[in-house]
Each structure stands twice: as C-alpha cells, then as structure tokens.
C-alpha cells in the first residue's frame, strides 16, 4: 500500500485539500478523488487534449501532471469556467454554433480556447487552428469549434 500525499491547492478559485498517491495523475485526482468529471480521459498520454486544465494560468494536459505537483498551485478545470450568473461566453458560443457533438473533447477545447483568448484576444482563424491543433475531435466538428472561438473573440475581450 502506497502512502498518500496531502496536497493543498486552489481549485476553481477555492482552497482545496486532497489525498493522492504519488503516482496518480492530476486527471485521476480530479475525476476519482475530487469527483470533478468534466475533464475527460481520451488518450492518457498527452496527445488528444480532452483533459486540458489551466495550471497557474498555463494550459496543461492533466493526464501528464502528477496530482502531487499541484501543491500550492492554482488549477482551473472546466467546472470553473461558468459562474453562478451563467455560462462562460465560450460555452455560450459553442452552443450557438453547435460546436459540440459527443462531448468527450469539448471540455478540453473550451479550456484550450480560453487559454488562447487570454493570450491573444483577437486571433485569426490560422491562430485558432494552430493553437487548437493539440486537441482532437473524432466527430469532426473542427469548423464549428473554430467558428465558436472566433465568435467569442469578437465579443468584448474583458469577458473572456
């Protein structure tokens, strides 16, 4: 039996504590320990982007980060995107543009798009396609996803 580590982090803006095995990925901790199932396991090797989260403001594949590595850090998951007032503008535009199908890739695309718009609030279509190249969609909804991100970018940048 492996000794579990005690980890304290800020998760979706709230101080959070959890226990995890040193070998557990952040994705496993989010889904299995904290019951935040929005981040999806696609490939479990960093190639699909379905498990994207923000770690200290940087986009990461949560399957490639150990849970113990988030000690003292800030993690934002798809569950932290919407507020009590409503959906995040990206989520709204994904709905309006029908930019989701089966939903497995959607949380990762949303988190990646948020990271892009925080870095570049006025991206070109090329910028969006390049930035989202690390996210895979098996339902081939790429054009609608790109359109949703560009539509969100056309809003007031402060809302992203």
ROSE-4610 file (N, C-alpha, C; in Angstrom, 1 decimal, always signed):
// ROSE-4610
residu = [X/X/X/X/X/X/X/X/X/X/X/X/X/X/X/X/X/X/X/X/X/X/X/X/X/X/X/X/X/X/X/X/X/X/X/X/X/X/X/X/X/X/X/X/X/X/X/X/X/X/X/X/X/X/X/X/X/X/X/X/X/X/X/X/X/X/X/X/X/X/X/X/X/X/X/X/X/X/X/X/X/X/X/X/X/X/X/X/X/X/X/X/X/X/X/X/X/X/X/X/X/X/X/X/X/X/X/X/X/X/X/X/X/X/X/X/X/X/X/X/X/X/X/X/X/X/X/X/X/X/X/X/X/X/X/X/X/X/X/X/X/X/X/X/X/X/X/X/X/X/X/X/X/X/X/X/X/X/X/X/X/X/X/X/X/X/X/X/X/X/X/X/X/X/X/X/X/X/X/X/X/X/X/X/X/X/X/X/X/X/X/X/X/X/X/X/X/X/X/X/X/X/X/X/X/X/X/X/X/X/X/X/X/X/X/X/X/X/X/X/X/X/X/X/X/X/X/X/X/X/X/X/X/X/X/X/X/X/X/X/X/X/X/X/X/X/X/X/X/X/X/X/X/X/X/X/X/X/X/X/X/X/X/X/X/X/X/X/X/X/X/X/X/X/X/X/X/X/X/X/X/X/X/X/X/X/X/X/X/X/X/X/X/X/X/X/X/X/X/X/X/X/X/X/X/X/X/X/X/X/X/X/X/X/X/X/X/X/X/X/X/X/X/X/X/X/X/X/X/X/X/X/X/X/X/X/X/X/X/X/X/X/X/X/X/X/X/X/X/X/X/X/X/X/X/X/X/X/X/X/X/X/X/X/X/X/X/X/X/X/X/X/X/X/X/X/X/X/X/X/X/X/X/X/X/X/X/X/X/X/X/X/X/X/X/X/X/X/X/X/X/X/X/X/X/X/X/X/X/X/X/X/X/X/X/X/X/X/X/X/X/X/X/X/X/X/X/X/X/X/X/X/X/X/X/X/X/X/X/X/X/X/X/X/X/X/X/X/X/X/X/X/X/X/X/X/X/X/X/X/X/X/X/X/X/X/X/X/X/X/X/X/X/X/X/X/X/X/X/X]
num = [1/1/1/2/2/2/3/3/3/4/4/4/5/5/5/6/6/6/7/7/7/8/8/8/9/9/9/10/10/10/11/11/11/12/12/12/13/13/13/14/14/14/15/15/15/16/16/16/17/17/17/18/18/18/19/19/19/20/20/20/21/21/21/22/22/22/23/23/23/24/24/24/25/25/25/26/26/26/27/27/27/28/28/28/29/29/29/30/30/30/31/31/31/32/32/32/33/33/33/34/34/34/35/35/35/36/36/36/37/37/37/38/38/38/39/39/39/40/40/40/41/41/41/42/42/42/43/43/43/44/44/44/45/45/45/46/46/46/47/47/47/48/48/48/49/49/49/50/50/50/51/51/51/52/52/52/53/53/53/54/54/54/55/55/55/56/56/56/57/57/57/58/58/58/59/59/59/60/60/60/61/61/61/62/62/62/63/63/63/64/64/64/65/65/65/66/66/66/67/67/67/68/68/68/69/69/69/70/70/70/71/71/71/72/72/72/73/73/73/74/74/74/75/75/75/76/76/76/77/77/77/78/78/78/79/79/79/80/80/80/81/81/81/82/82/82/83/83/83/84/84/84/85/85/85/86/86/86/87/87/87/88/88/88/89/89/89/90/90/90/91/91/91/92/92/92/93/93/93/94/94/94/95/95/95/96/96/96/97/97/97/98/98/98/99/99/99/100/100/100/101/101/101/102/102/102/103/103/103/104/104/104/105/105/105/106/106/106/107/107/107/108/108/108/109/109/109/110/110/110/111/111/111/112/112/112/113/113/113/114/114/114/115/115/115/116/116/116/117/117/117/118/118/118/119/119/119/120/120/120/121/121/121/122/122/122/123/123/123/124/124/124/125/125/125/126/126/126/127/127/127/128/128/128/129/129/129/130/130/130/131/131/131/132/132/132/133/133/133/134/134/134/135/135/135/136/136/136/137/137/137/138/138/138/139/139/139/140/140/140/141/141/141/142/142/142/143/143/143/144/144/144/145/145/145/146/146/146/147/147/147/148/148/148/149/149/149/150/150/150/151/151/151/152/152/152/153/153/153/154/154/154/155/155/155/156/156/156/157/157/157/158/158/158/159/159/159/160/160/160]
x = [+0.8/+0.0/+0.9/+0.6/+1.4/+0.9/+1.8/+1.4/+0.8/-0.3/-0.9/-0.3/-0.2/+0.3/-0.8/-0.6/-1.6/-1.3/-2.2/-2.0/-3.0/-2.5/-3.4/-3.1/-4.2/-4.2/-5.4/-5.4/-6.6/-7.2/-8.4/-9.1/-10.4/-10.4/-11.5/-11.8/-10.8/-10.9/-11.1/-11.2/-11.5/-10.3/-9.9/-8.9/-9.4/-8.5/-8.9/-7.8/-8.2/-7.2/-7.6/-6.7/-7.0/-5.8/-6.1/-5.0/-4.9/-3.7/-3.5/-2.2/-2.2/-1.0/+0.0/+1.3/+2.3/+2.3/+1.8/+1.8/+0.5/-0.5/-1.7/-1.6/-2.1/-2.1/-3.2/-3.0/-4.0/-5.3/-5.4/-6.7/-7.3/-6.6/-7.1/-7.6/-6.8/-7.2/-8.5/-8.6/-9.8/-11.0/-10.9/-12.1/-12.4/-11.4/-11.6/-11.7/-10.8/-10.8/-11.7/-11.7/-12.5/-13.8/-14.1/-15.4/-15.7/-14.7/-14.8/-14.6/-15.7/-15.6/-15.7/-15.6/-15.7/-14.5/-13.3/-12.1/-12.2/-12.0/-12.1/-10.8/-10.8/-9.6/-9.8/-9.0/-9.1/-7.9/-6.7/-5.6/-4.7/-4.8/-4.0/-2.4/-2.1/-0.6/-0.3/-1.3/-1.0/-1.2/-1.8/-2.0/-3.3/-4.3/-5.7/-6.3/-5.8/-6.3/-7.6/-8.2/-9.5/-9.5/-8.3/-8.2/-7.5/-7.5/-6.9/-7.4/-6.5/-6.9/-5.9/-6.2/-5.2/-4.5/-3.2/-2.3/-1.5/-1.8/-1.2/-1.3/-2.5/-2.7/-2.1/-1.6/-1.0/-1.7/-2.0/-2.7/-1.9/-2.4/-1.7/-2.6/-2.0/-2.8/-2.7/-3.9/-3.9/-3.5/-3.5/-3.0/-1.5/-0.8/+0.7/+1.2/+0.4/+0.8/+0.4/+1.3/+1.0/+0.2/-0.7/-1.5/-0.7/+0.4/+1.2/+1.9/+2.0/+2.7/+1.9/+0.6/-0.2/-0.2/+0.7/+0.8/+1.0/+0.2/+0.3/+0.0/-0.5/-0.7/-2.2/-2.5/-3.9/-4.3/-5.4/-5.9/-7.3/-7.5/-8.9/-9.3/-10.4/-11.0/-12.2/-12.8/-14.0/-15.1/-15.1/-16.2/-16.0/-14.9/-14.6/-14.8/-15.3/-15.5/-16.7/-17.8/-19.1/-19.2/-20.1/-20.3/-21.7/-22.0/-23.4/-24.3/-23.8/-24.5/-24.8/-24.1/-24.4/-23.1/-23.3/-22.3/-21.2/-20.0/-18.9/-19.2/-18.8/-19.0/-18.6/-17.5/-17.1/-18.1/-18.6/-19.6/-20.8/-21.2/-22.4/-22.2/-21.1/-20.8/-20.7/-20.2/-20.1/-21.5/-22.5/-23.8/-24.5/-24.3/-24.9/-24.4/-23.1/-22.5/-22.6/-23.3/-23.3/-21.9/-21.0/-19.6/-19.3/-20.3/-20.1/-21.0/-20.5/-21.2/-21.3/-20.3/-20.4/-20.0/-19.2/-18.9/-17.6/-16.9/-15.7/-14.6/-14.5/-13.4/-13.7/-15.0/-15.5/-14.8/-14.7/-14.1/-12.6/-11.9/-10.5/-10.4/-11.3/-11.4/-11.7/-12.7/-13.1/-11.9/-11.2/-10.1/-8.9/-8.7/-7.6/-8.0/-9.3/-9.7/-9.7/-10.0/-9.9/-8.4/-7.5/-6.1/-5.7/-6.1/-5.8/-6.3/-7.5/-8.1/-7.6/-7.1/-6.4/-5.1/-4.4/-3.1/-3.2/-4.2/-4.4/-5.9/-6.4/-7.9/-8.4/-7.6/-8.1/-7.3/-7.5/-6.8/-7.4/-6.6/-7.0/-7.5/-8.1/-8.5/-7.3/-6.2/-5.0/-4.5/-4.5/-4.1/-4.9/-6.2/-7.1/-6.8/-6.7/-6.4/-5.1/-4.1/-2.7/-2.8/-3.4/-3.5/-4.2/-5.3/-6.1/-5.7/-4.5/-4.0/-3.7/-3.5/-3.3/-4.6/-5.7/-7.0/-7.6/-8.0/-8.6/-10.1/-10.8/-12.3/-12.5/-13.1/-13.4/-14.7/-15.5/-16.7/-16.6/-15.4/-15.0/-15.8/-15.9/-16.6/-15.7/-14.5/-13.5/-14.0/-14.6/-15.0/-16.0/-16.9/-17.8/-17.1/-16.1/-15.4/-14.6/-13.9/-13.1/-14.1/-15.2/-16.2/-16.6/-16.9/-17.3/-16.2/-15.0/-13.8/-13.7/-13.8/-13.7/-14.9/-16.1/-17.3/-17.1/-16.5/-16.2/-15.2/-14.2/-13.2/-13.7/-14.8/-15.4/-16.2/-16.4/-17.0/-16.0/-16.4/-15.5/-14.5/-13.2/-12.1/-12.2/-12.6/-12.6/-13.6/-14.5/-15.5/-14.9/-13.8/-13.1/-12.2]
y = [-1.2/+0.0/+1.2/+2.1/+3.4/+4.4/+5.1/+6.2/+7.4/+7.9/+9.0/+10.4/+11.3/+12.6/+13.6/+14.5/+15.5/+16.7/+17.2/+18.3/+19.4/+20.6/+21.8/+22.6/+23.0/+23.8/+24.7/+25.6/+26.4/+25.8/+25.3/+24.6/+25.4/+25.9/+26.7/+27.8/+28.5/+29.6/+29.4/+28.1/+27.7/+26.9/+27.2/+26.4/+25.0/+24.0/+22.6/+21.8/+20.7/+19.8/+18.4/+17.5/+16.2/+15.3/+14.0/+13.0/+12.2/+12.0/+11.2/+10.4/+9.3/+8.5/+9.3/+9.2/+10.0/+9.7/+8.5/+8.1/+8.6/+9.1/+9.5/+10.8/+10.7/+11.9/+12.9/+14.2/+15.2/+14.8/+14.3/+13.8/+12.8/+11.8/+10.8/+11.4/+12.3/+13.0/+13.8/+14.6/+15.3/+14.5/+13.4/+12.6/+11.6/+10.9/+9.9/+10.3/+11.3/+11.7/+12.9/+13.9/+15.1/+15.1/+14.1/+13.9/+15.0/+15.6/+16.6/+15.9/+15.5/+14.6/+15.3/+16.6/+17.3/+17.1/+17.0/+16.7/+15.3/+15.0/+13.6/+12.9/+11.6/+10.8/+10.4/+10.9/+10.4/+9.5/+9.9/+9.1/+8.7/+9.5/+9.3/+9.4/+10.0/+10.2/+11.6/+12.6/+13.9/+14.3/+13.4/+13.7/+14.2/+14.1/+14.5/+15.8/+16.2/+17.5/+17.4/+16.2/+16.1/+16.5/+16.3/+16.5/+17.9/+18.8/+20.1/+20.8/+21.4/+22.3/+23.4/+24.4/+25.5/+25.3/+25.4/+25.2/+26.5/+27.3/+28.6/+29.5/+29.4/+30.2/+29.6/+28.4/+27.8/+26.5/+26.4/+25.2/+23.9/+22.9/+21.6/+20.5/+19.3/+18.1/+17.5/+17.4/+16.9/+15.4/+14.7/+13.3/+13.2/+14.3/+14.4/+15.1/+15.5/+16.2/+15.3/+15.1/+14.4/+15.2/+14.6/+15.3/+16.0/+15.4/+16.0/+17.2/+17.4/+18.6/+19.9/+19.8/+21.0/+21.6/+21.0/+21.6/+23.1/+23.8/+25.3/+26.0/+25.3/+26.0/+26.2/+26.9/+27.2/+26.4/+25.6/+24.8/+25.2/+25.4/+25.7/+24.6/+24.0/+23.0/+23.5/+22.7/+23.1/+23.4/+22.8/+23.1/+24.6/+25.2/+26.5/+27.6/+27.2/+28.1/+28.9/+28.3/+29.0/+29.6/+30.6/+31.2/+31.1/+31.5/+31.4/+32.3/+33.3/+34.2/+33.5/+32.5/+31.8/+31.2/+30.8/+30.2/+31.2/+30.7/+31.5/+31.8/+33.0/+33.3/+32.2/+31.5/+30.4/+29.3/+29.0/+27.9/+28.3/+29.5/+30.0/+29.9/+30.4/+30.3/+28.9/+28.0/+26.6/+26.1/+26.5/+26.1/+26.7/+28.0/+28.7/+28.2/+27.8/+27.3/+25.8/+25.1/+23.7/+23.1/+23.6/+23.2/+22.0/+21.2/+20.0/+18.9/+17.7/+16.6/+15.6/+14.6/+13.6/+14.2/+15.2/+15.9/+15.5/+14.4/+14.0/+15.0/+15.6/+16.6/+18.0/+18.3/+19.7/+20.4/+19.7/+20.4/+20.9/+20.0/+20.3/+21.4/+21.4/+22.5/+23.8/+23.8/+25.0/+25.6/+24.7/+25.2/+25.7/+25.0/+25.5/+26.8/+27.0/+28.2/+29.4/+29.1/+30.1/+30.6/+29.6/+29.9/+30.8/+30.4/+31.2/+32.6/+32.8/+34.1/+35.0/+34.4/+35.1/+35.7/+34.8/+35.2/+36.1/+35.9/+36.6/+36.8/+37.9/+38.2/+38.4/+38.6/+38.9/+37.9/+36.6/+35.7/+35.6/+35.3/+35.0/+33.5/+33.1/+31.7/+30.8/+31.3/+30.5/+30.3/+31.4/+31.4/+30.3/+30.4/+29.4/+28.0/+27.8/+26.4/+25.9/+26.8/+26.4/+26.1/+27.0/+26.8/+25.5/+25.2/+24.1/+22.8/+22.8/+21.6/+20.4/+20.7/+19.7/+19.0/+19.4/+18.9/+18.1/+16.9/+16.0/+15.8/+15.9/+15.6/+14.5/+13.4/+12.3/+12.5/+13.4/+13.7/+14.7/+15.2/+16.2/+17.5/+18.1/+19.3/+20.5/+20.4/+21.4/+22.8/+22.8/+24.1/+24.9/+24.1/+24.8/+25.2/+24.5/+24.8/+26.1/+26.2/+27.3/+28.6/+28.4/+29.5/+30.0/+29.1/+29.4/+30.2/+29.9/+30.6/+32.0/+32.1/+33.4/+34.3/+33.7/+34.5/+35.0/+34.2/+34.6/+35.8/+35.6/+36.7/+38.0/+37.9/+39.2/+39.9/+39.3/+39.9/+40.8/+41.5/+42.4/+41.5/+41.7/+40.8/+40.6/+41.6/+41.5/+40.4/+40.0/+39.0/+37.6/+37.4/+36.1/+35.9]
z = [+0.0/+0.0/+0.0/-0.9/-1.1/-0.1/+0.5/+1.4/+0.5/+0.9/+0.2/+0.6/-0.3/+0.0/+0.2/+1.1/+1.4/+0.5/-0.3/-1.2/-0.9/-0.9/-0.8/-2.0/-2.7/-3.9/-4.0/-4.9/-5.2/-6.4/-6.3/-7.4/-7.7/-8.9/-9.4/-8.5/-8.0/-7.1/-5.7/-5.3/-3.9/-3.3/-2.1/-1.4/-1.3/-1.7/-1.7/-1.2/-0.4/+0.1/-0.4/-0.7/-1.1/-0.8/-0.7/-0.6/-1.9/-2.3/-3.5/-3.4/-4.2/-4.3/-5.2/-4.9/-5.6/-7.1/-7.5/-8.9/-9.7/-8.9/-9.6/-10.4/-11.6/-12.4/-11.9/-12.2/-11.9/-12.4/-13.6/-14.2/-13.3/-12.8/-11.9/-10.6/-10.1/-8.8/-9.0/-10.1/-10.4/-10.5/-11.3/-11.6/-10.4/-9.9/-8.9/-7.5/-7.1/-5.7/-5.5/-6.4/-6.2/-6.9/-7.7/-8.4/-9.4/-9.9/-11.0/-12.3/-12.9/-14.1/-15.4/-15.4/-16.7/-17.5/-17.0/-17.7/-18.1/-19.4/-19.9/-20.2/-20.0/-20.4/-21.8/-22.7/-24.1/-24.4/-24.4/-24.8/-23.6/-22.5/-21.3/-21.6/-22.7/-23.0/-23.5/-23.4/-23.8/-25.2/-26.0/-27.4/-27.9/-27.0/-27.5/-27.0/-25.8/-25.2/-24.5/-24.4/-23.7/-22.3/-21.7/-20.2/-19.9/-20.8/-20.6/-19.4/-18.6/-17.5/-17.5/-16.7/-16.5/-15.2/-15.2/-14.0/-13.9/-12.9/-12.7/-14.0/-14.7/-15.9/-17.1/-17.1/-18.3/-18.6/-19.9/-20.4/-20.2/-19.6/-19.5/-19.7/-20.1/-20.1/-18.7/-18.1/-16.7/-16.6/-17.7/-17.6/-17.5/-17.8/-17.8/-16.5/-15.7/-14.4/-13.3/-12.4/-11.2/-10.2/-9.5/-8.6/-7.5/-7.1/-6.0/-6.5/-7.9/-8.4/-8.3/-7.9/-7.8/-6.4/-5.6/-4.2/-4.3/-3.6/-3.6/-4.8/-5.8/-7.1/-7.4/-8.5/-8.9/-10.1/-10.0/-11.0/-11.4/-12.7/-13.2/-14.1/-13.8/-14.7/-15.4/-16.3/-17.0/-16.0/-14.9/-13.9/-13.4/-13.5/-13.0/-14.1/-15.3/-16.4/-16.2/-16.0/-15.8/-14.4/-14.3/-13.0/-12.6/-11.4/-10.9/-11.8/-12.5/-13.4/-14.7/-15.1/-16.3/-17.0/-18.2/-18.9/-19.3/-19.4/-19.9/-21.4/-21.9/-23.3/-24.3/-24.0/-24.9/-24.9/-23.7/-23.6/-24.4/-24.3/-25.0/-26.5/-27.0/-28.4/-28.9/-28.1/-28.5/-28.7/-27.8/-28.0/-29.3/-29.4/-30.5/-31.9/-31.9/-33.2/-33.3/-32.4/-32.5/-32.5/-31.7/-31.8/-30.8/-30.6/-29.8/-30.3/-30.2/-30.7/-29.5/-29.5/-28.4/-27.1/-27.0/-25.8/-25.1/-25.6/-25.0/-25.1/-26.3/-26.5/-26.0/-25.9/-25.6/-24.5/-23.3/-22.2/-22.5/-23.1/-23.5/-24.5/-25.5/-26.5/-25.8/-24.9/-24.2/-23.4/-22.6/-21.8/-22.7/-23.8/-24.7/-25.4/-25.8/-26.4/-25.4/-24.1/-23.1/-22.9/-22.9/-22.8/-24.0/-25.2/-26.4/-26.3/-25.9/-25.9/-24.8/-23.7/-22.7/-23.2/-24.0/-24.5/-25.7/-26.6/-27.8/-28.0/-27.5/-27.6/-29.0/-30.0/-31.3/-32.3/-32.2/-33.1/-34.5/-35.4/-36.8/-36.8/-37.9/-38.0/-37.9/-38.6/-38.5/-37.1/-36.3/-34.9/-34.2/-34.3/-33.6/-34.0/-35.3/-35.8/-35.3/-35.3/-34.8/-33.3/-32.5/-31.1/-30.7/-31.4/-31.0/-31.7/-32.4/-33.1/-32.1/-30.8/-29.9/-29.3/-29.8/-29.4/-30.5/-30.2/-31.3/-31.1/-32.2/-32.2/-33.1/-32.7/-33.5/-34.3/-33.9/-34.6/-35.7/-35.9/-36.9/-36.9/-35.7/-35.5/-35.6/-36.2/-36.1/-36.6/-37.8/-38.3/-37.4/-36.8/-35.9/-34.6/-34.2/-33.0/-33.3/-34.4/-34.8/-34.9/-35.5/-35.6/-34.2/-33.3/-32.0/-31.3/-31.4/-30.8/-31.4/-32.7/-33.4/-33.0/-32.9/-32.5/-31.1/-30.2/-28.8/-28.8/-29.7/-29.7/-30.2/-31.0/-31.5/-30.3/-29.2/-28.1/-27.4/-26.4/-25.6/-24.9/-25.2/-24.7/-23.2/-22.4/-21.0/-20.5/-21.4/-20.9/-21.0/-21.6/-21.8/-20.6]
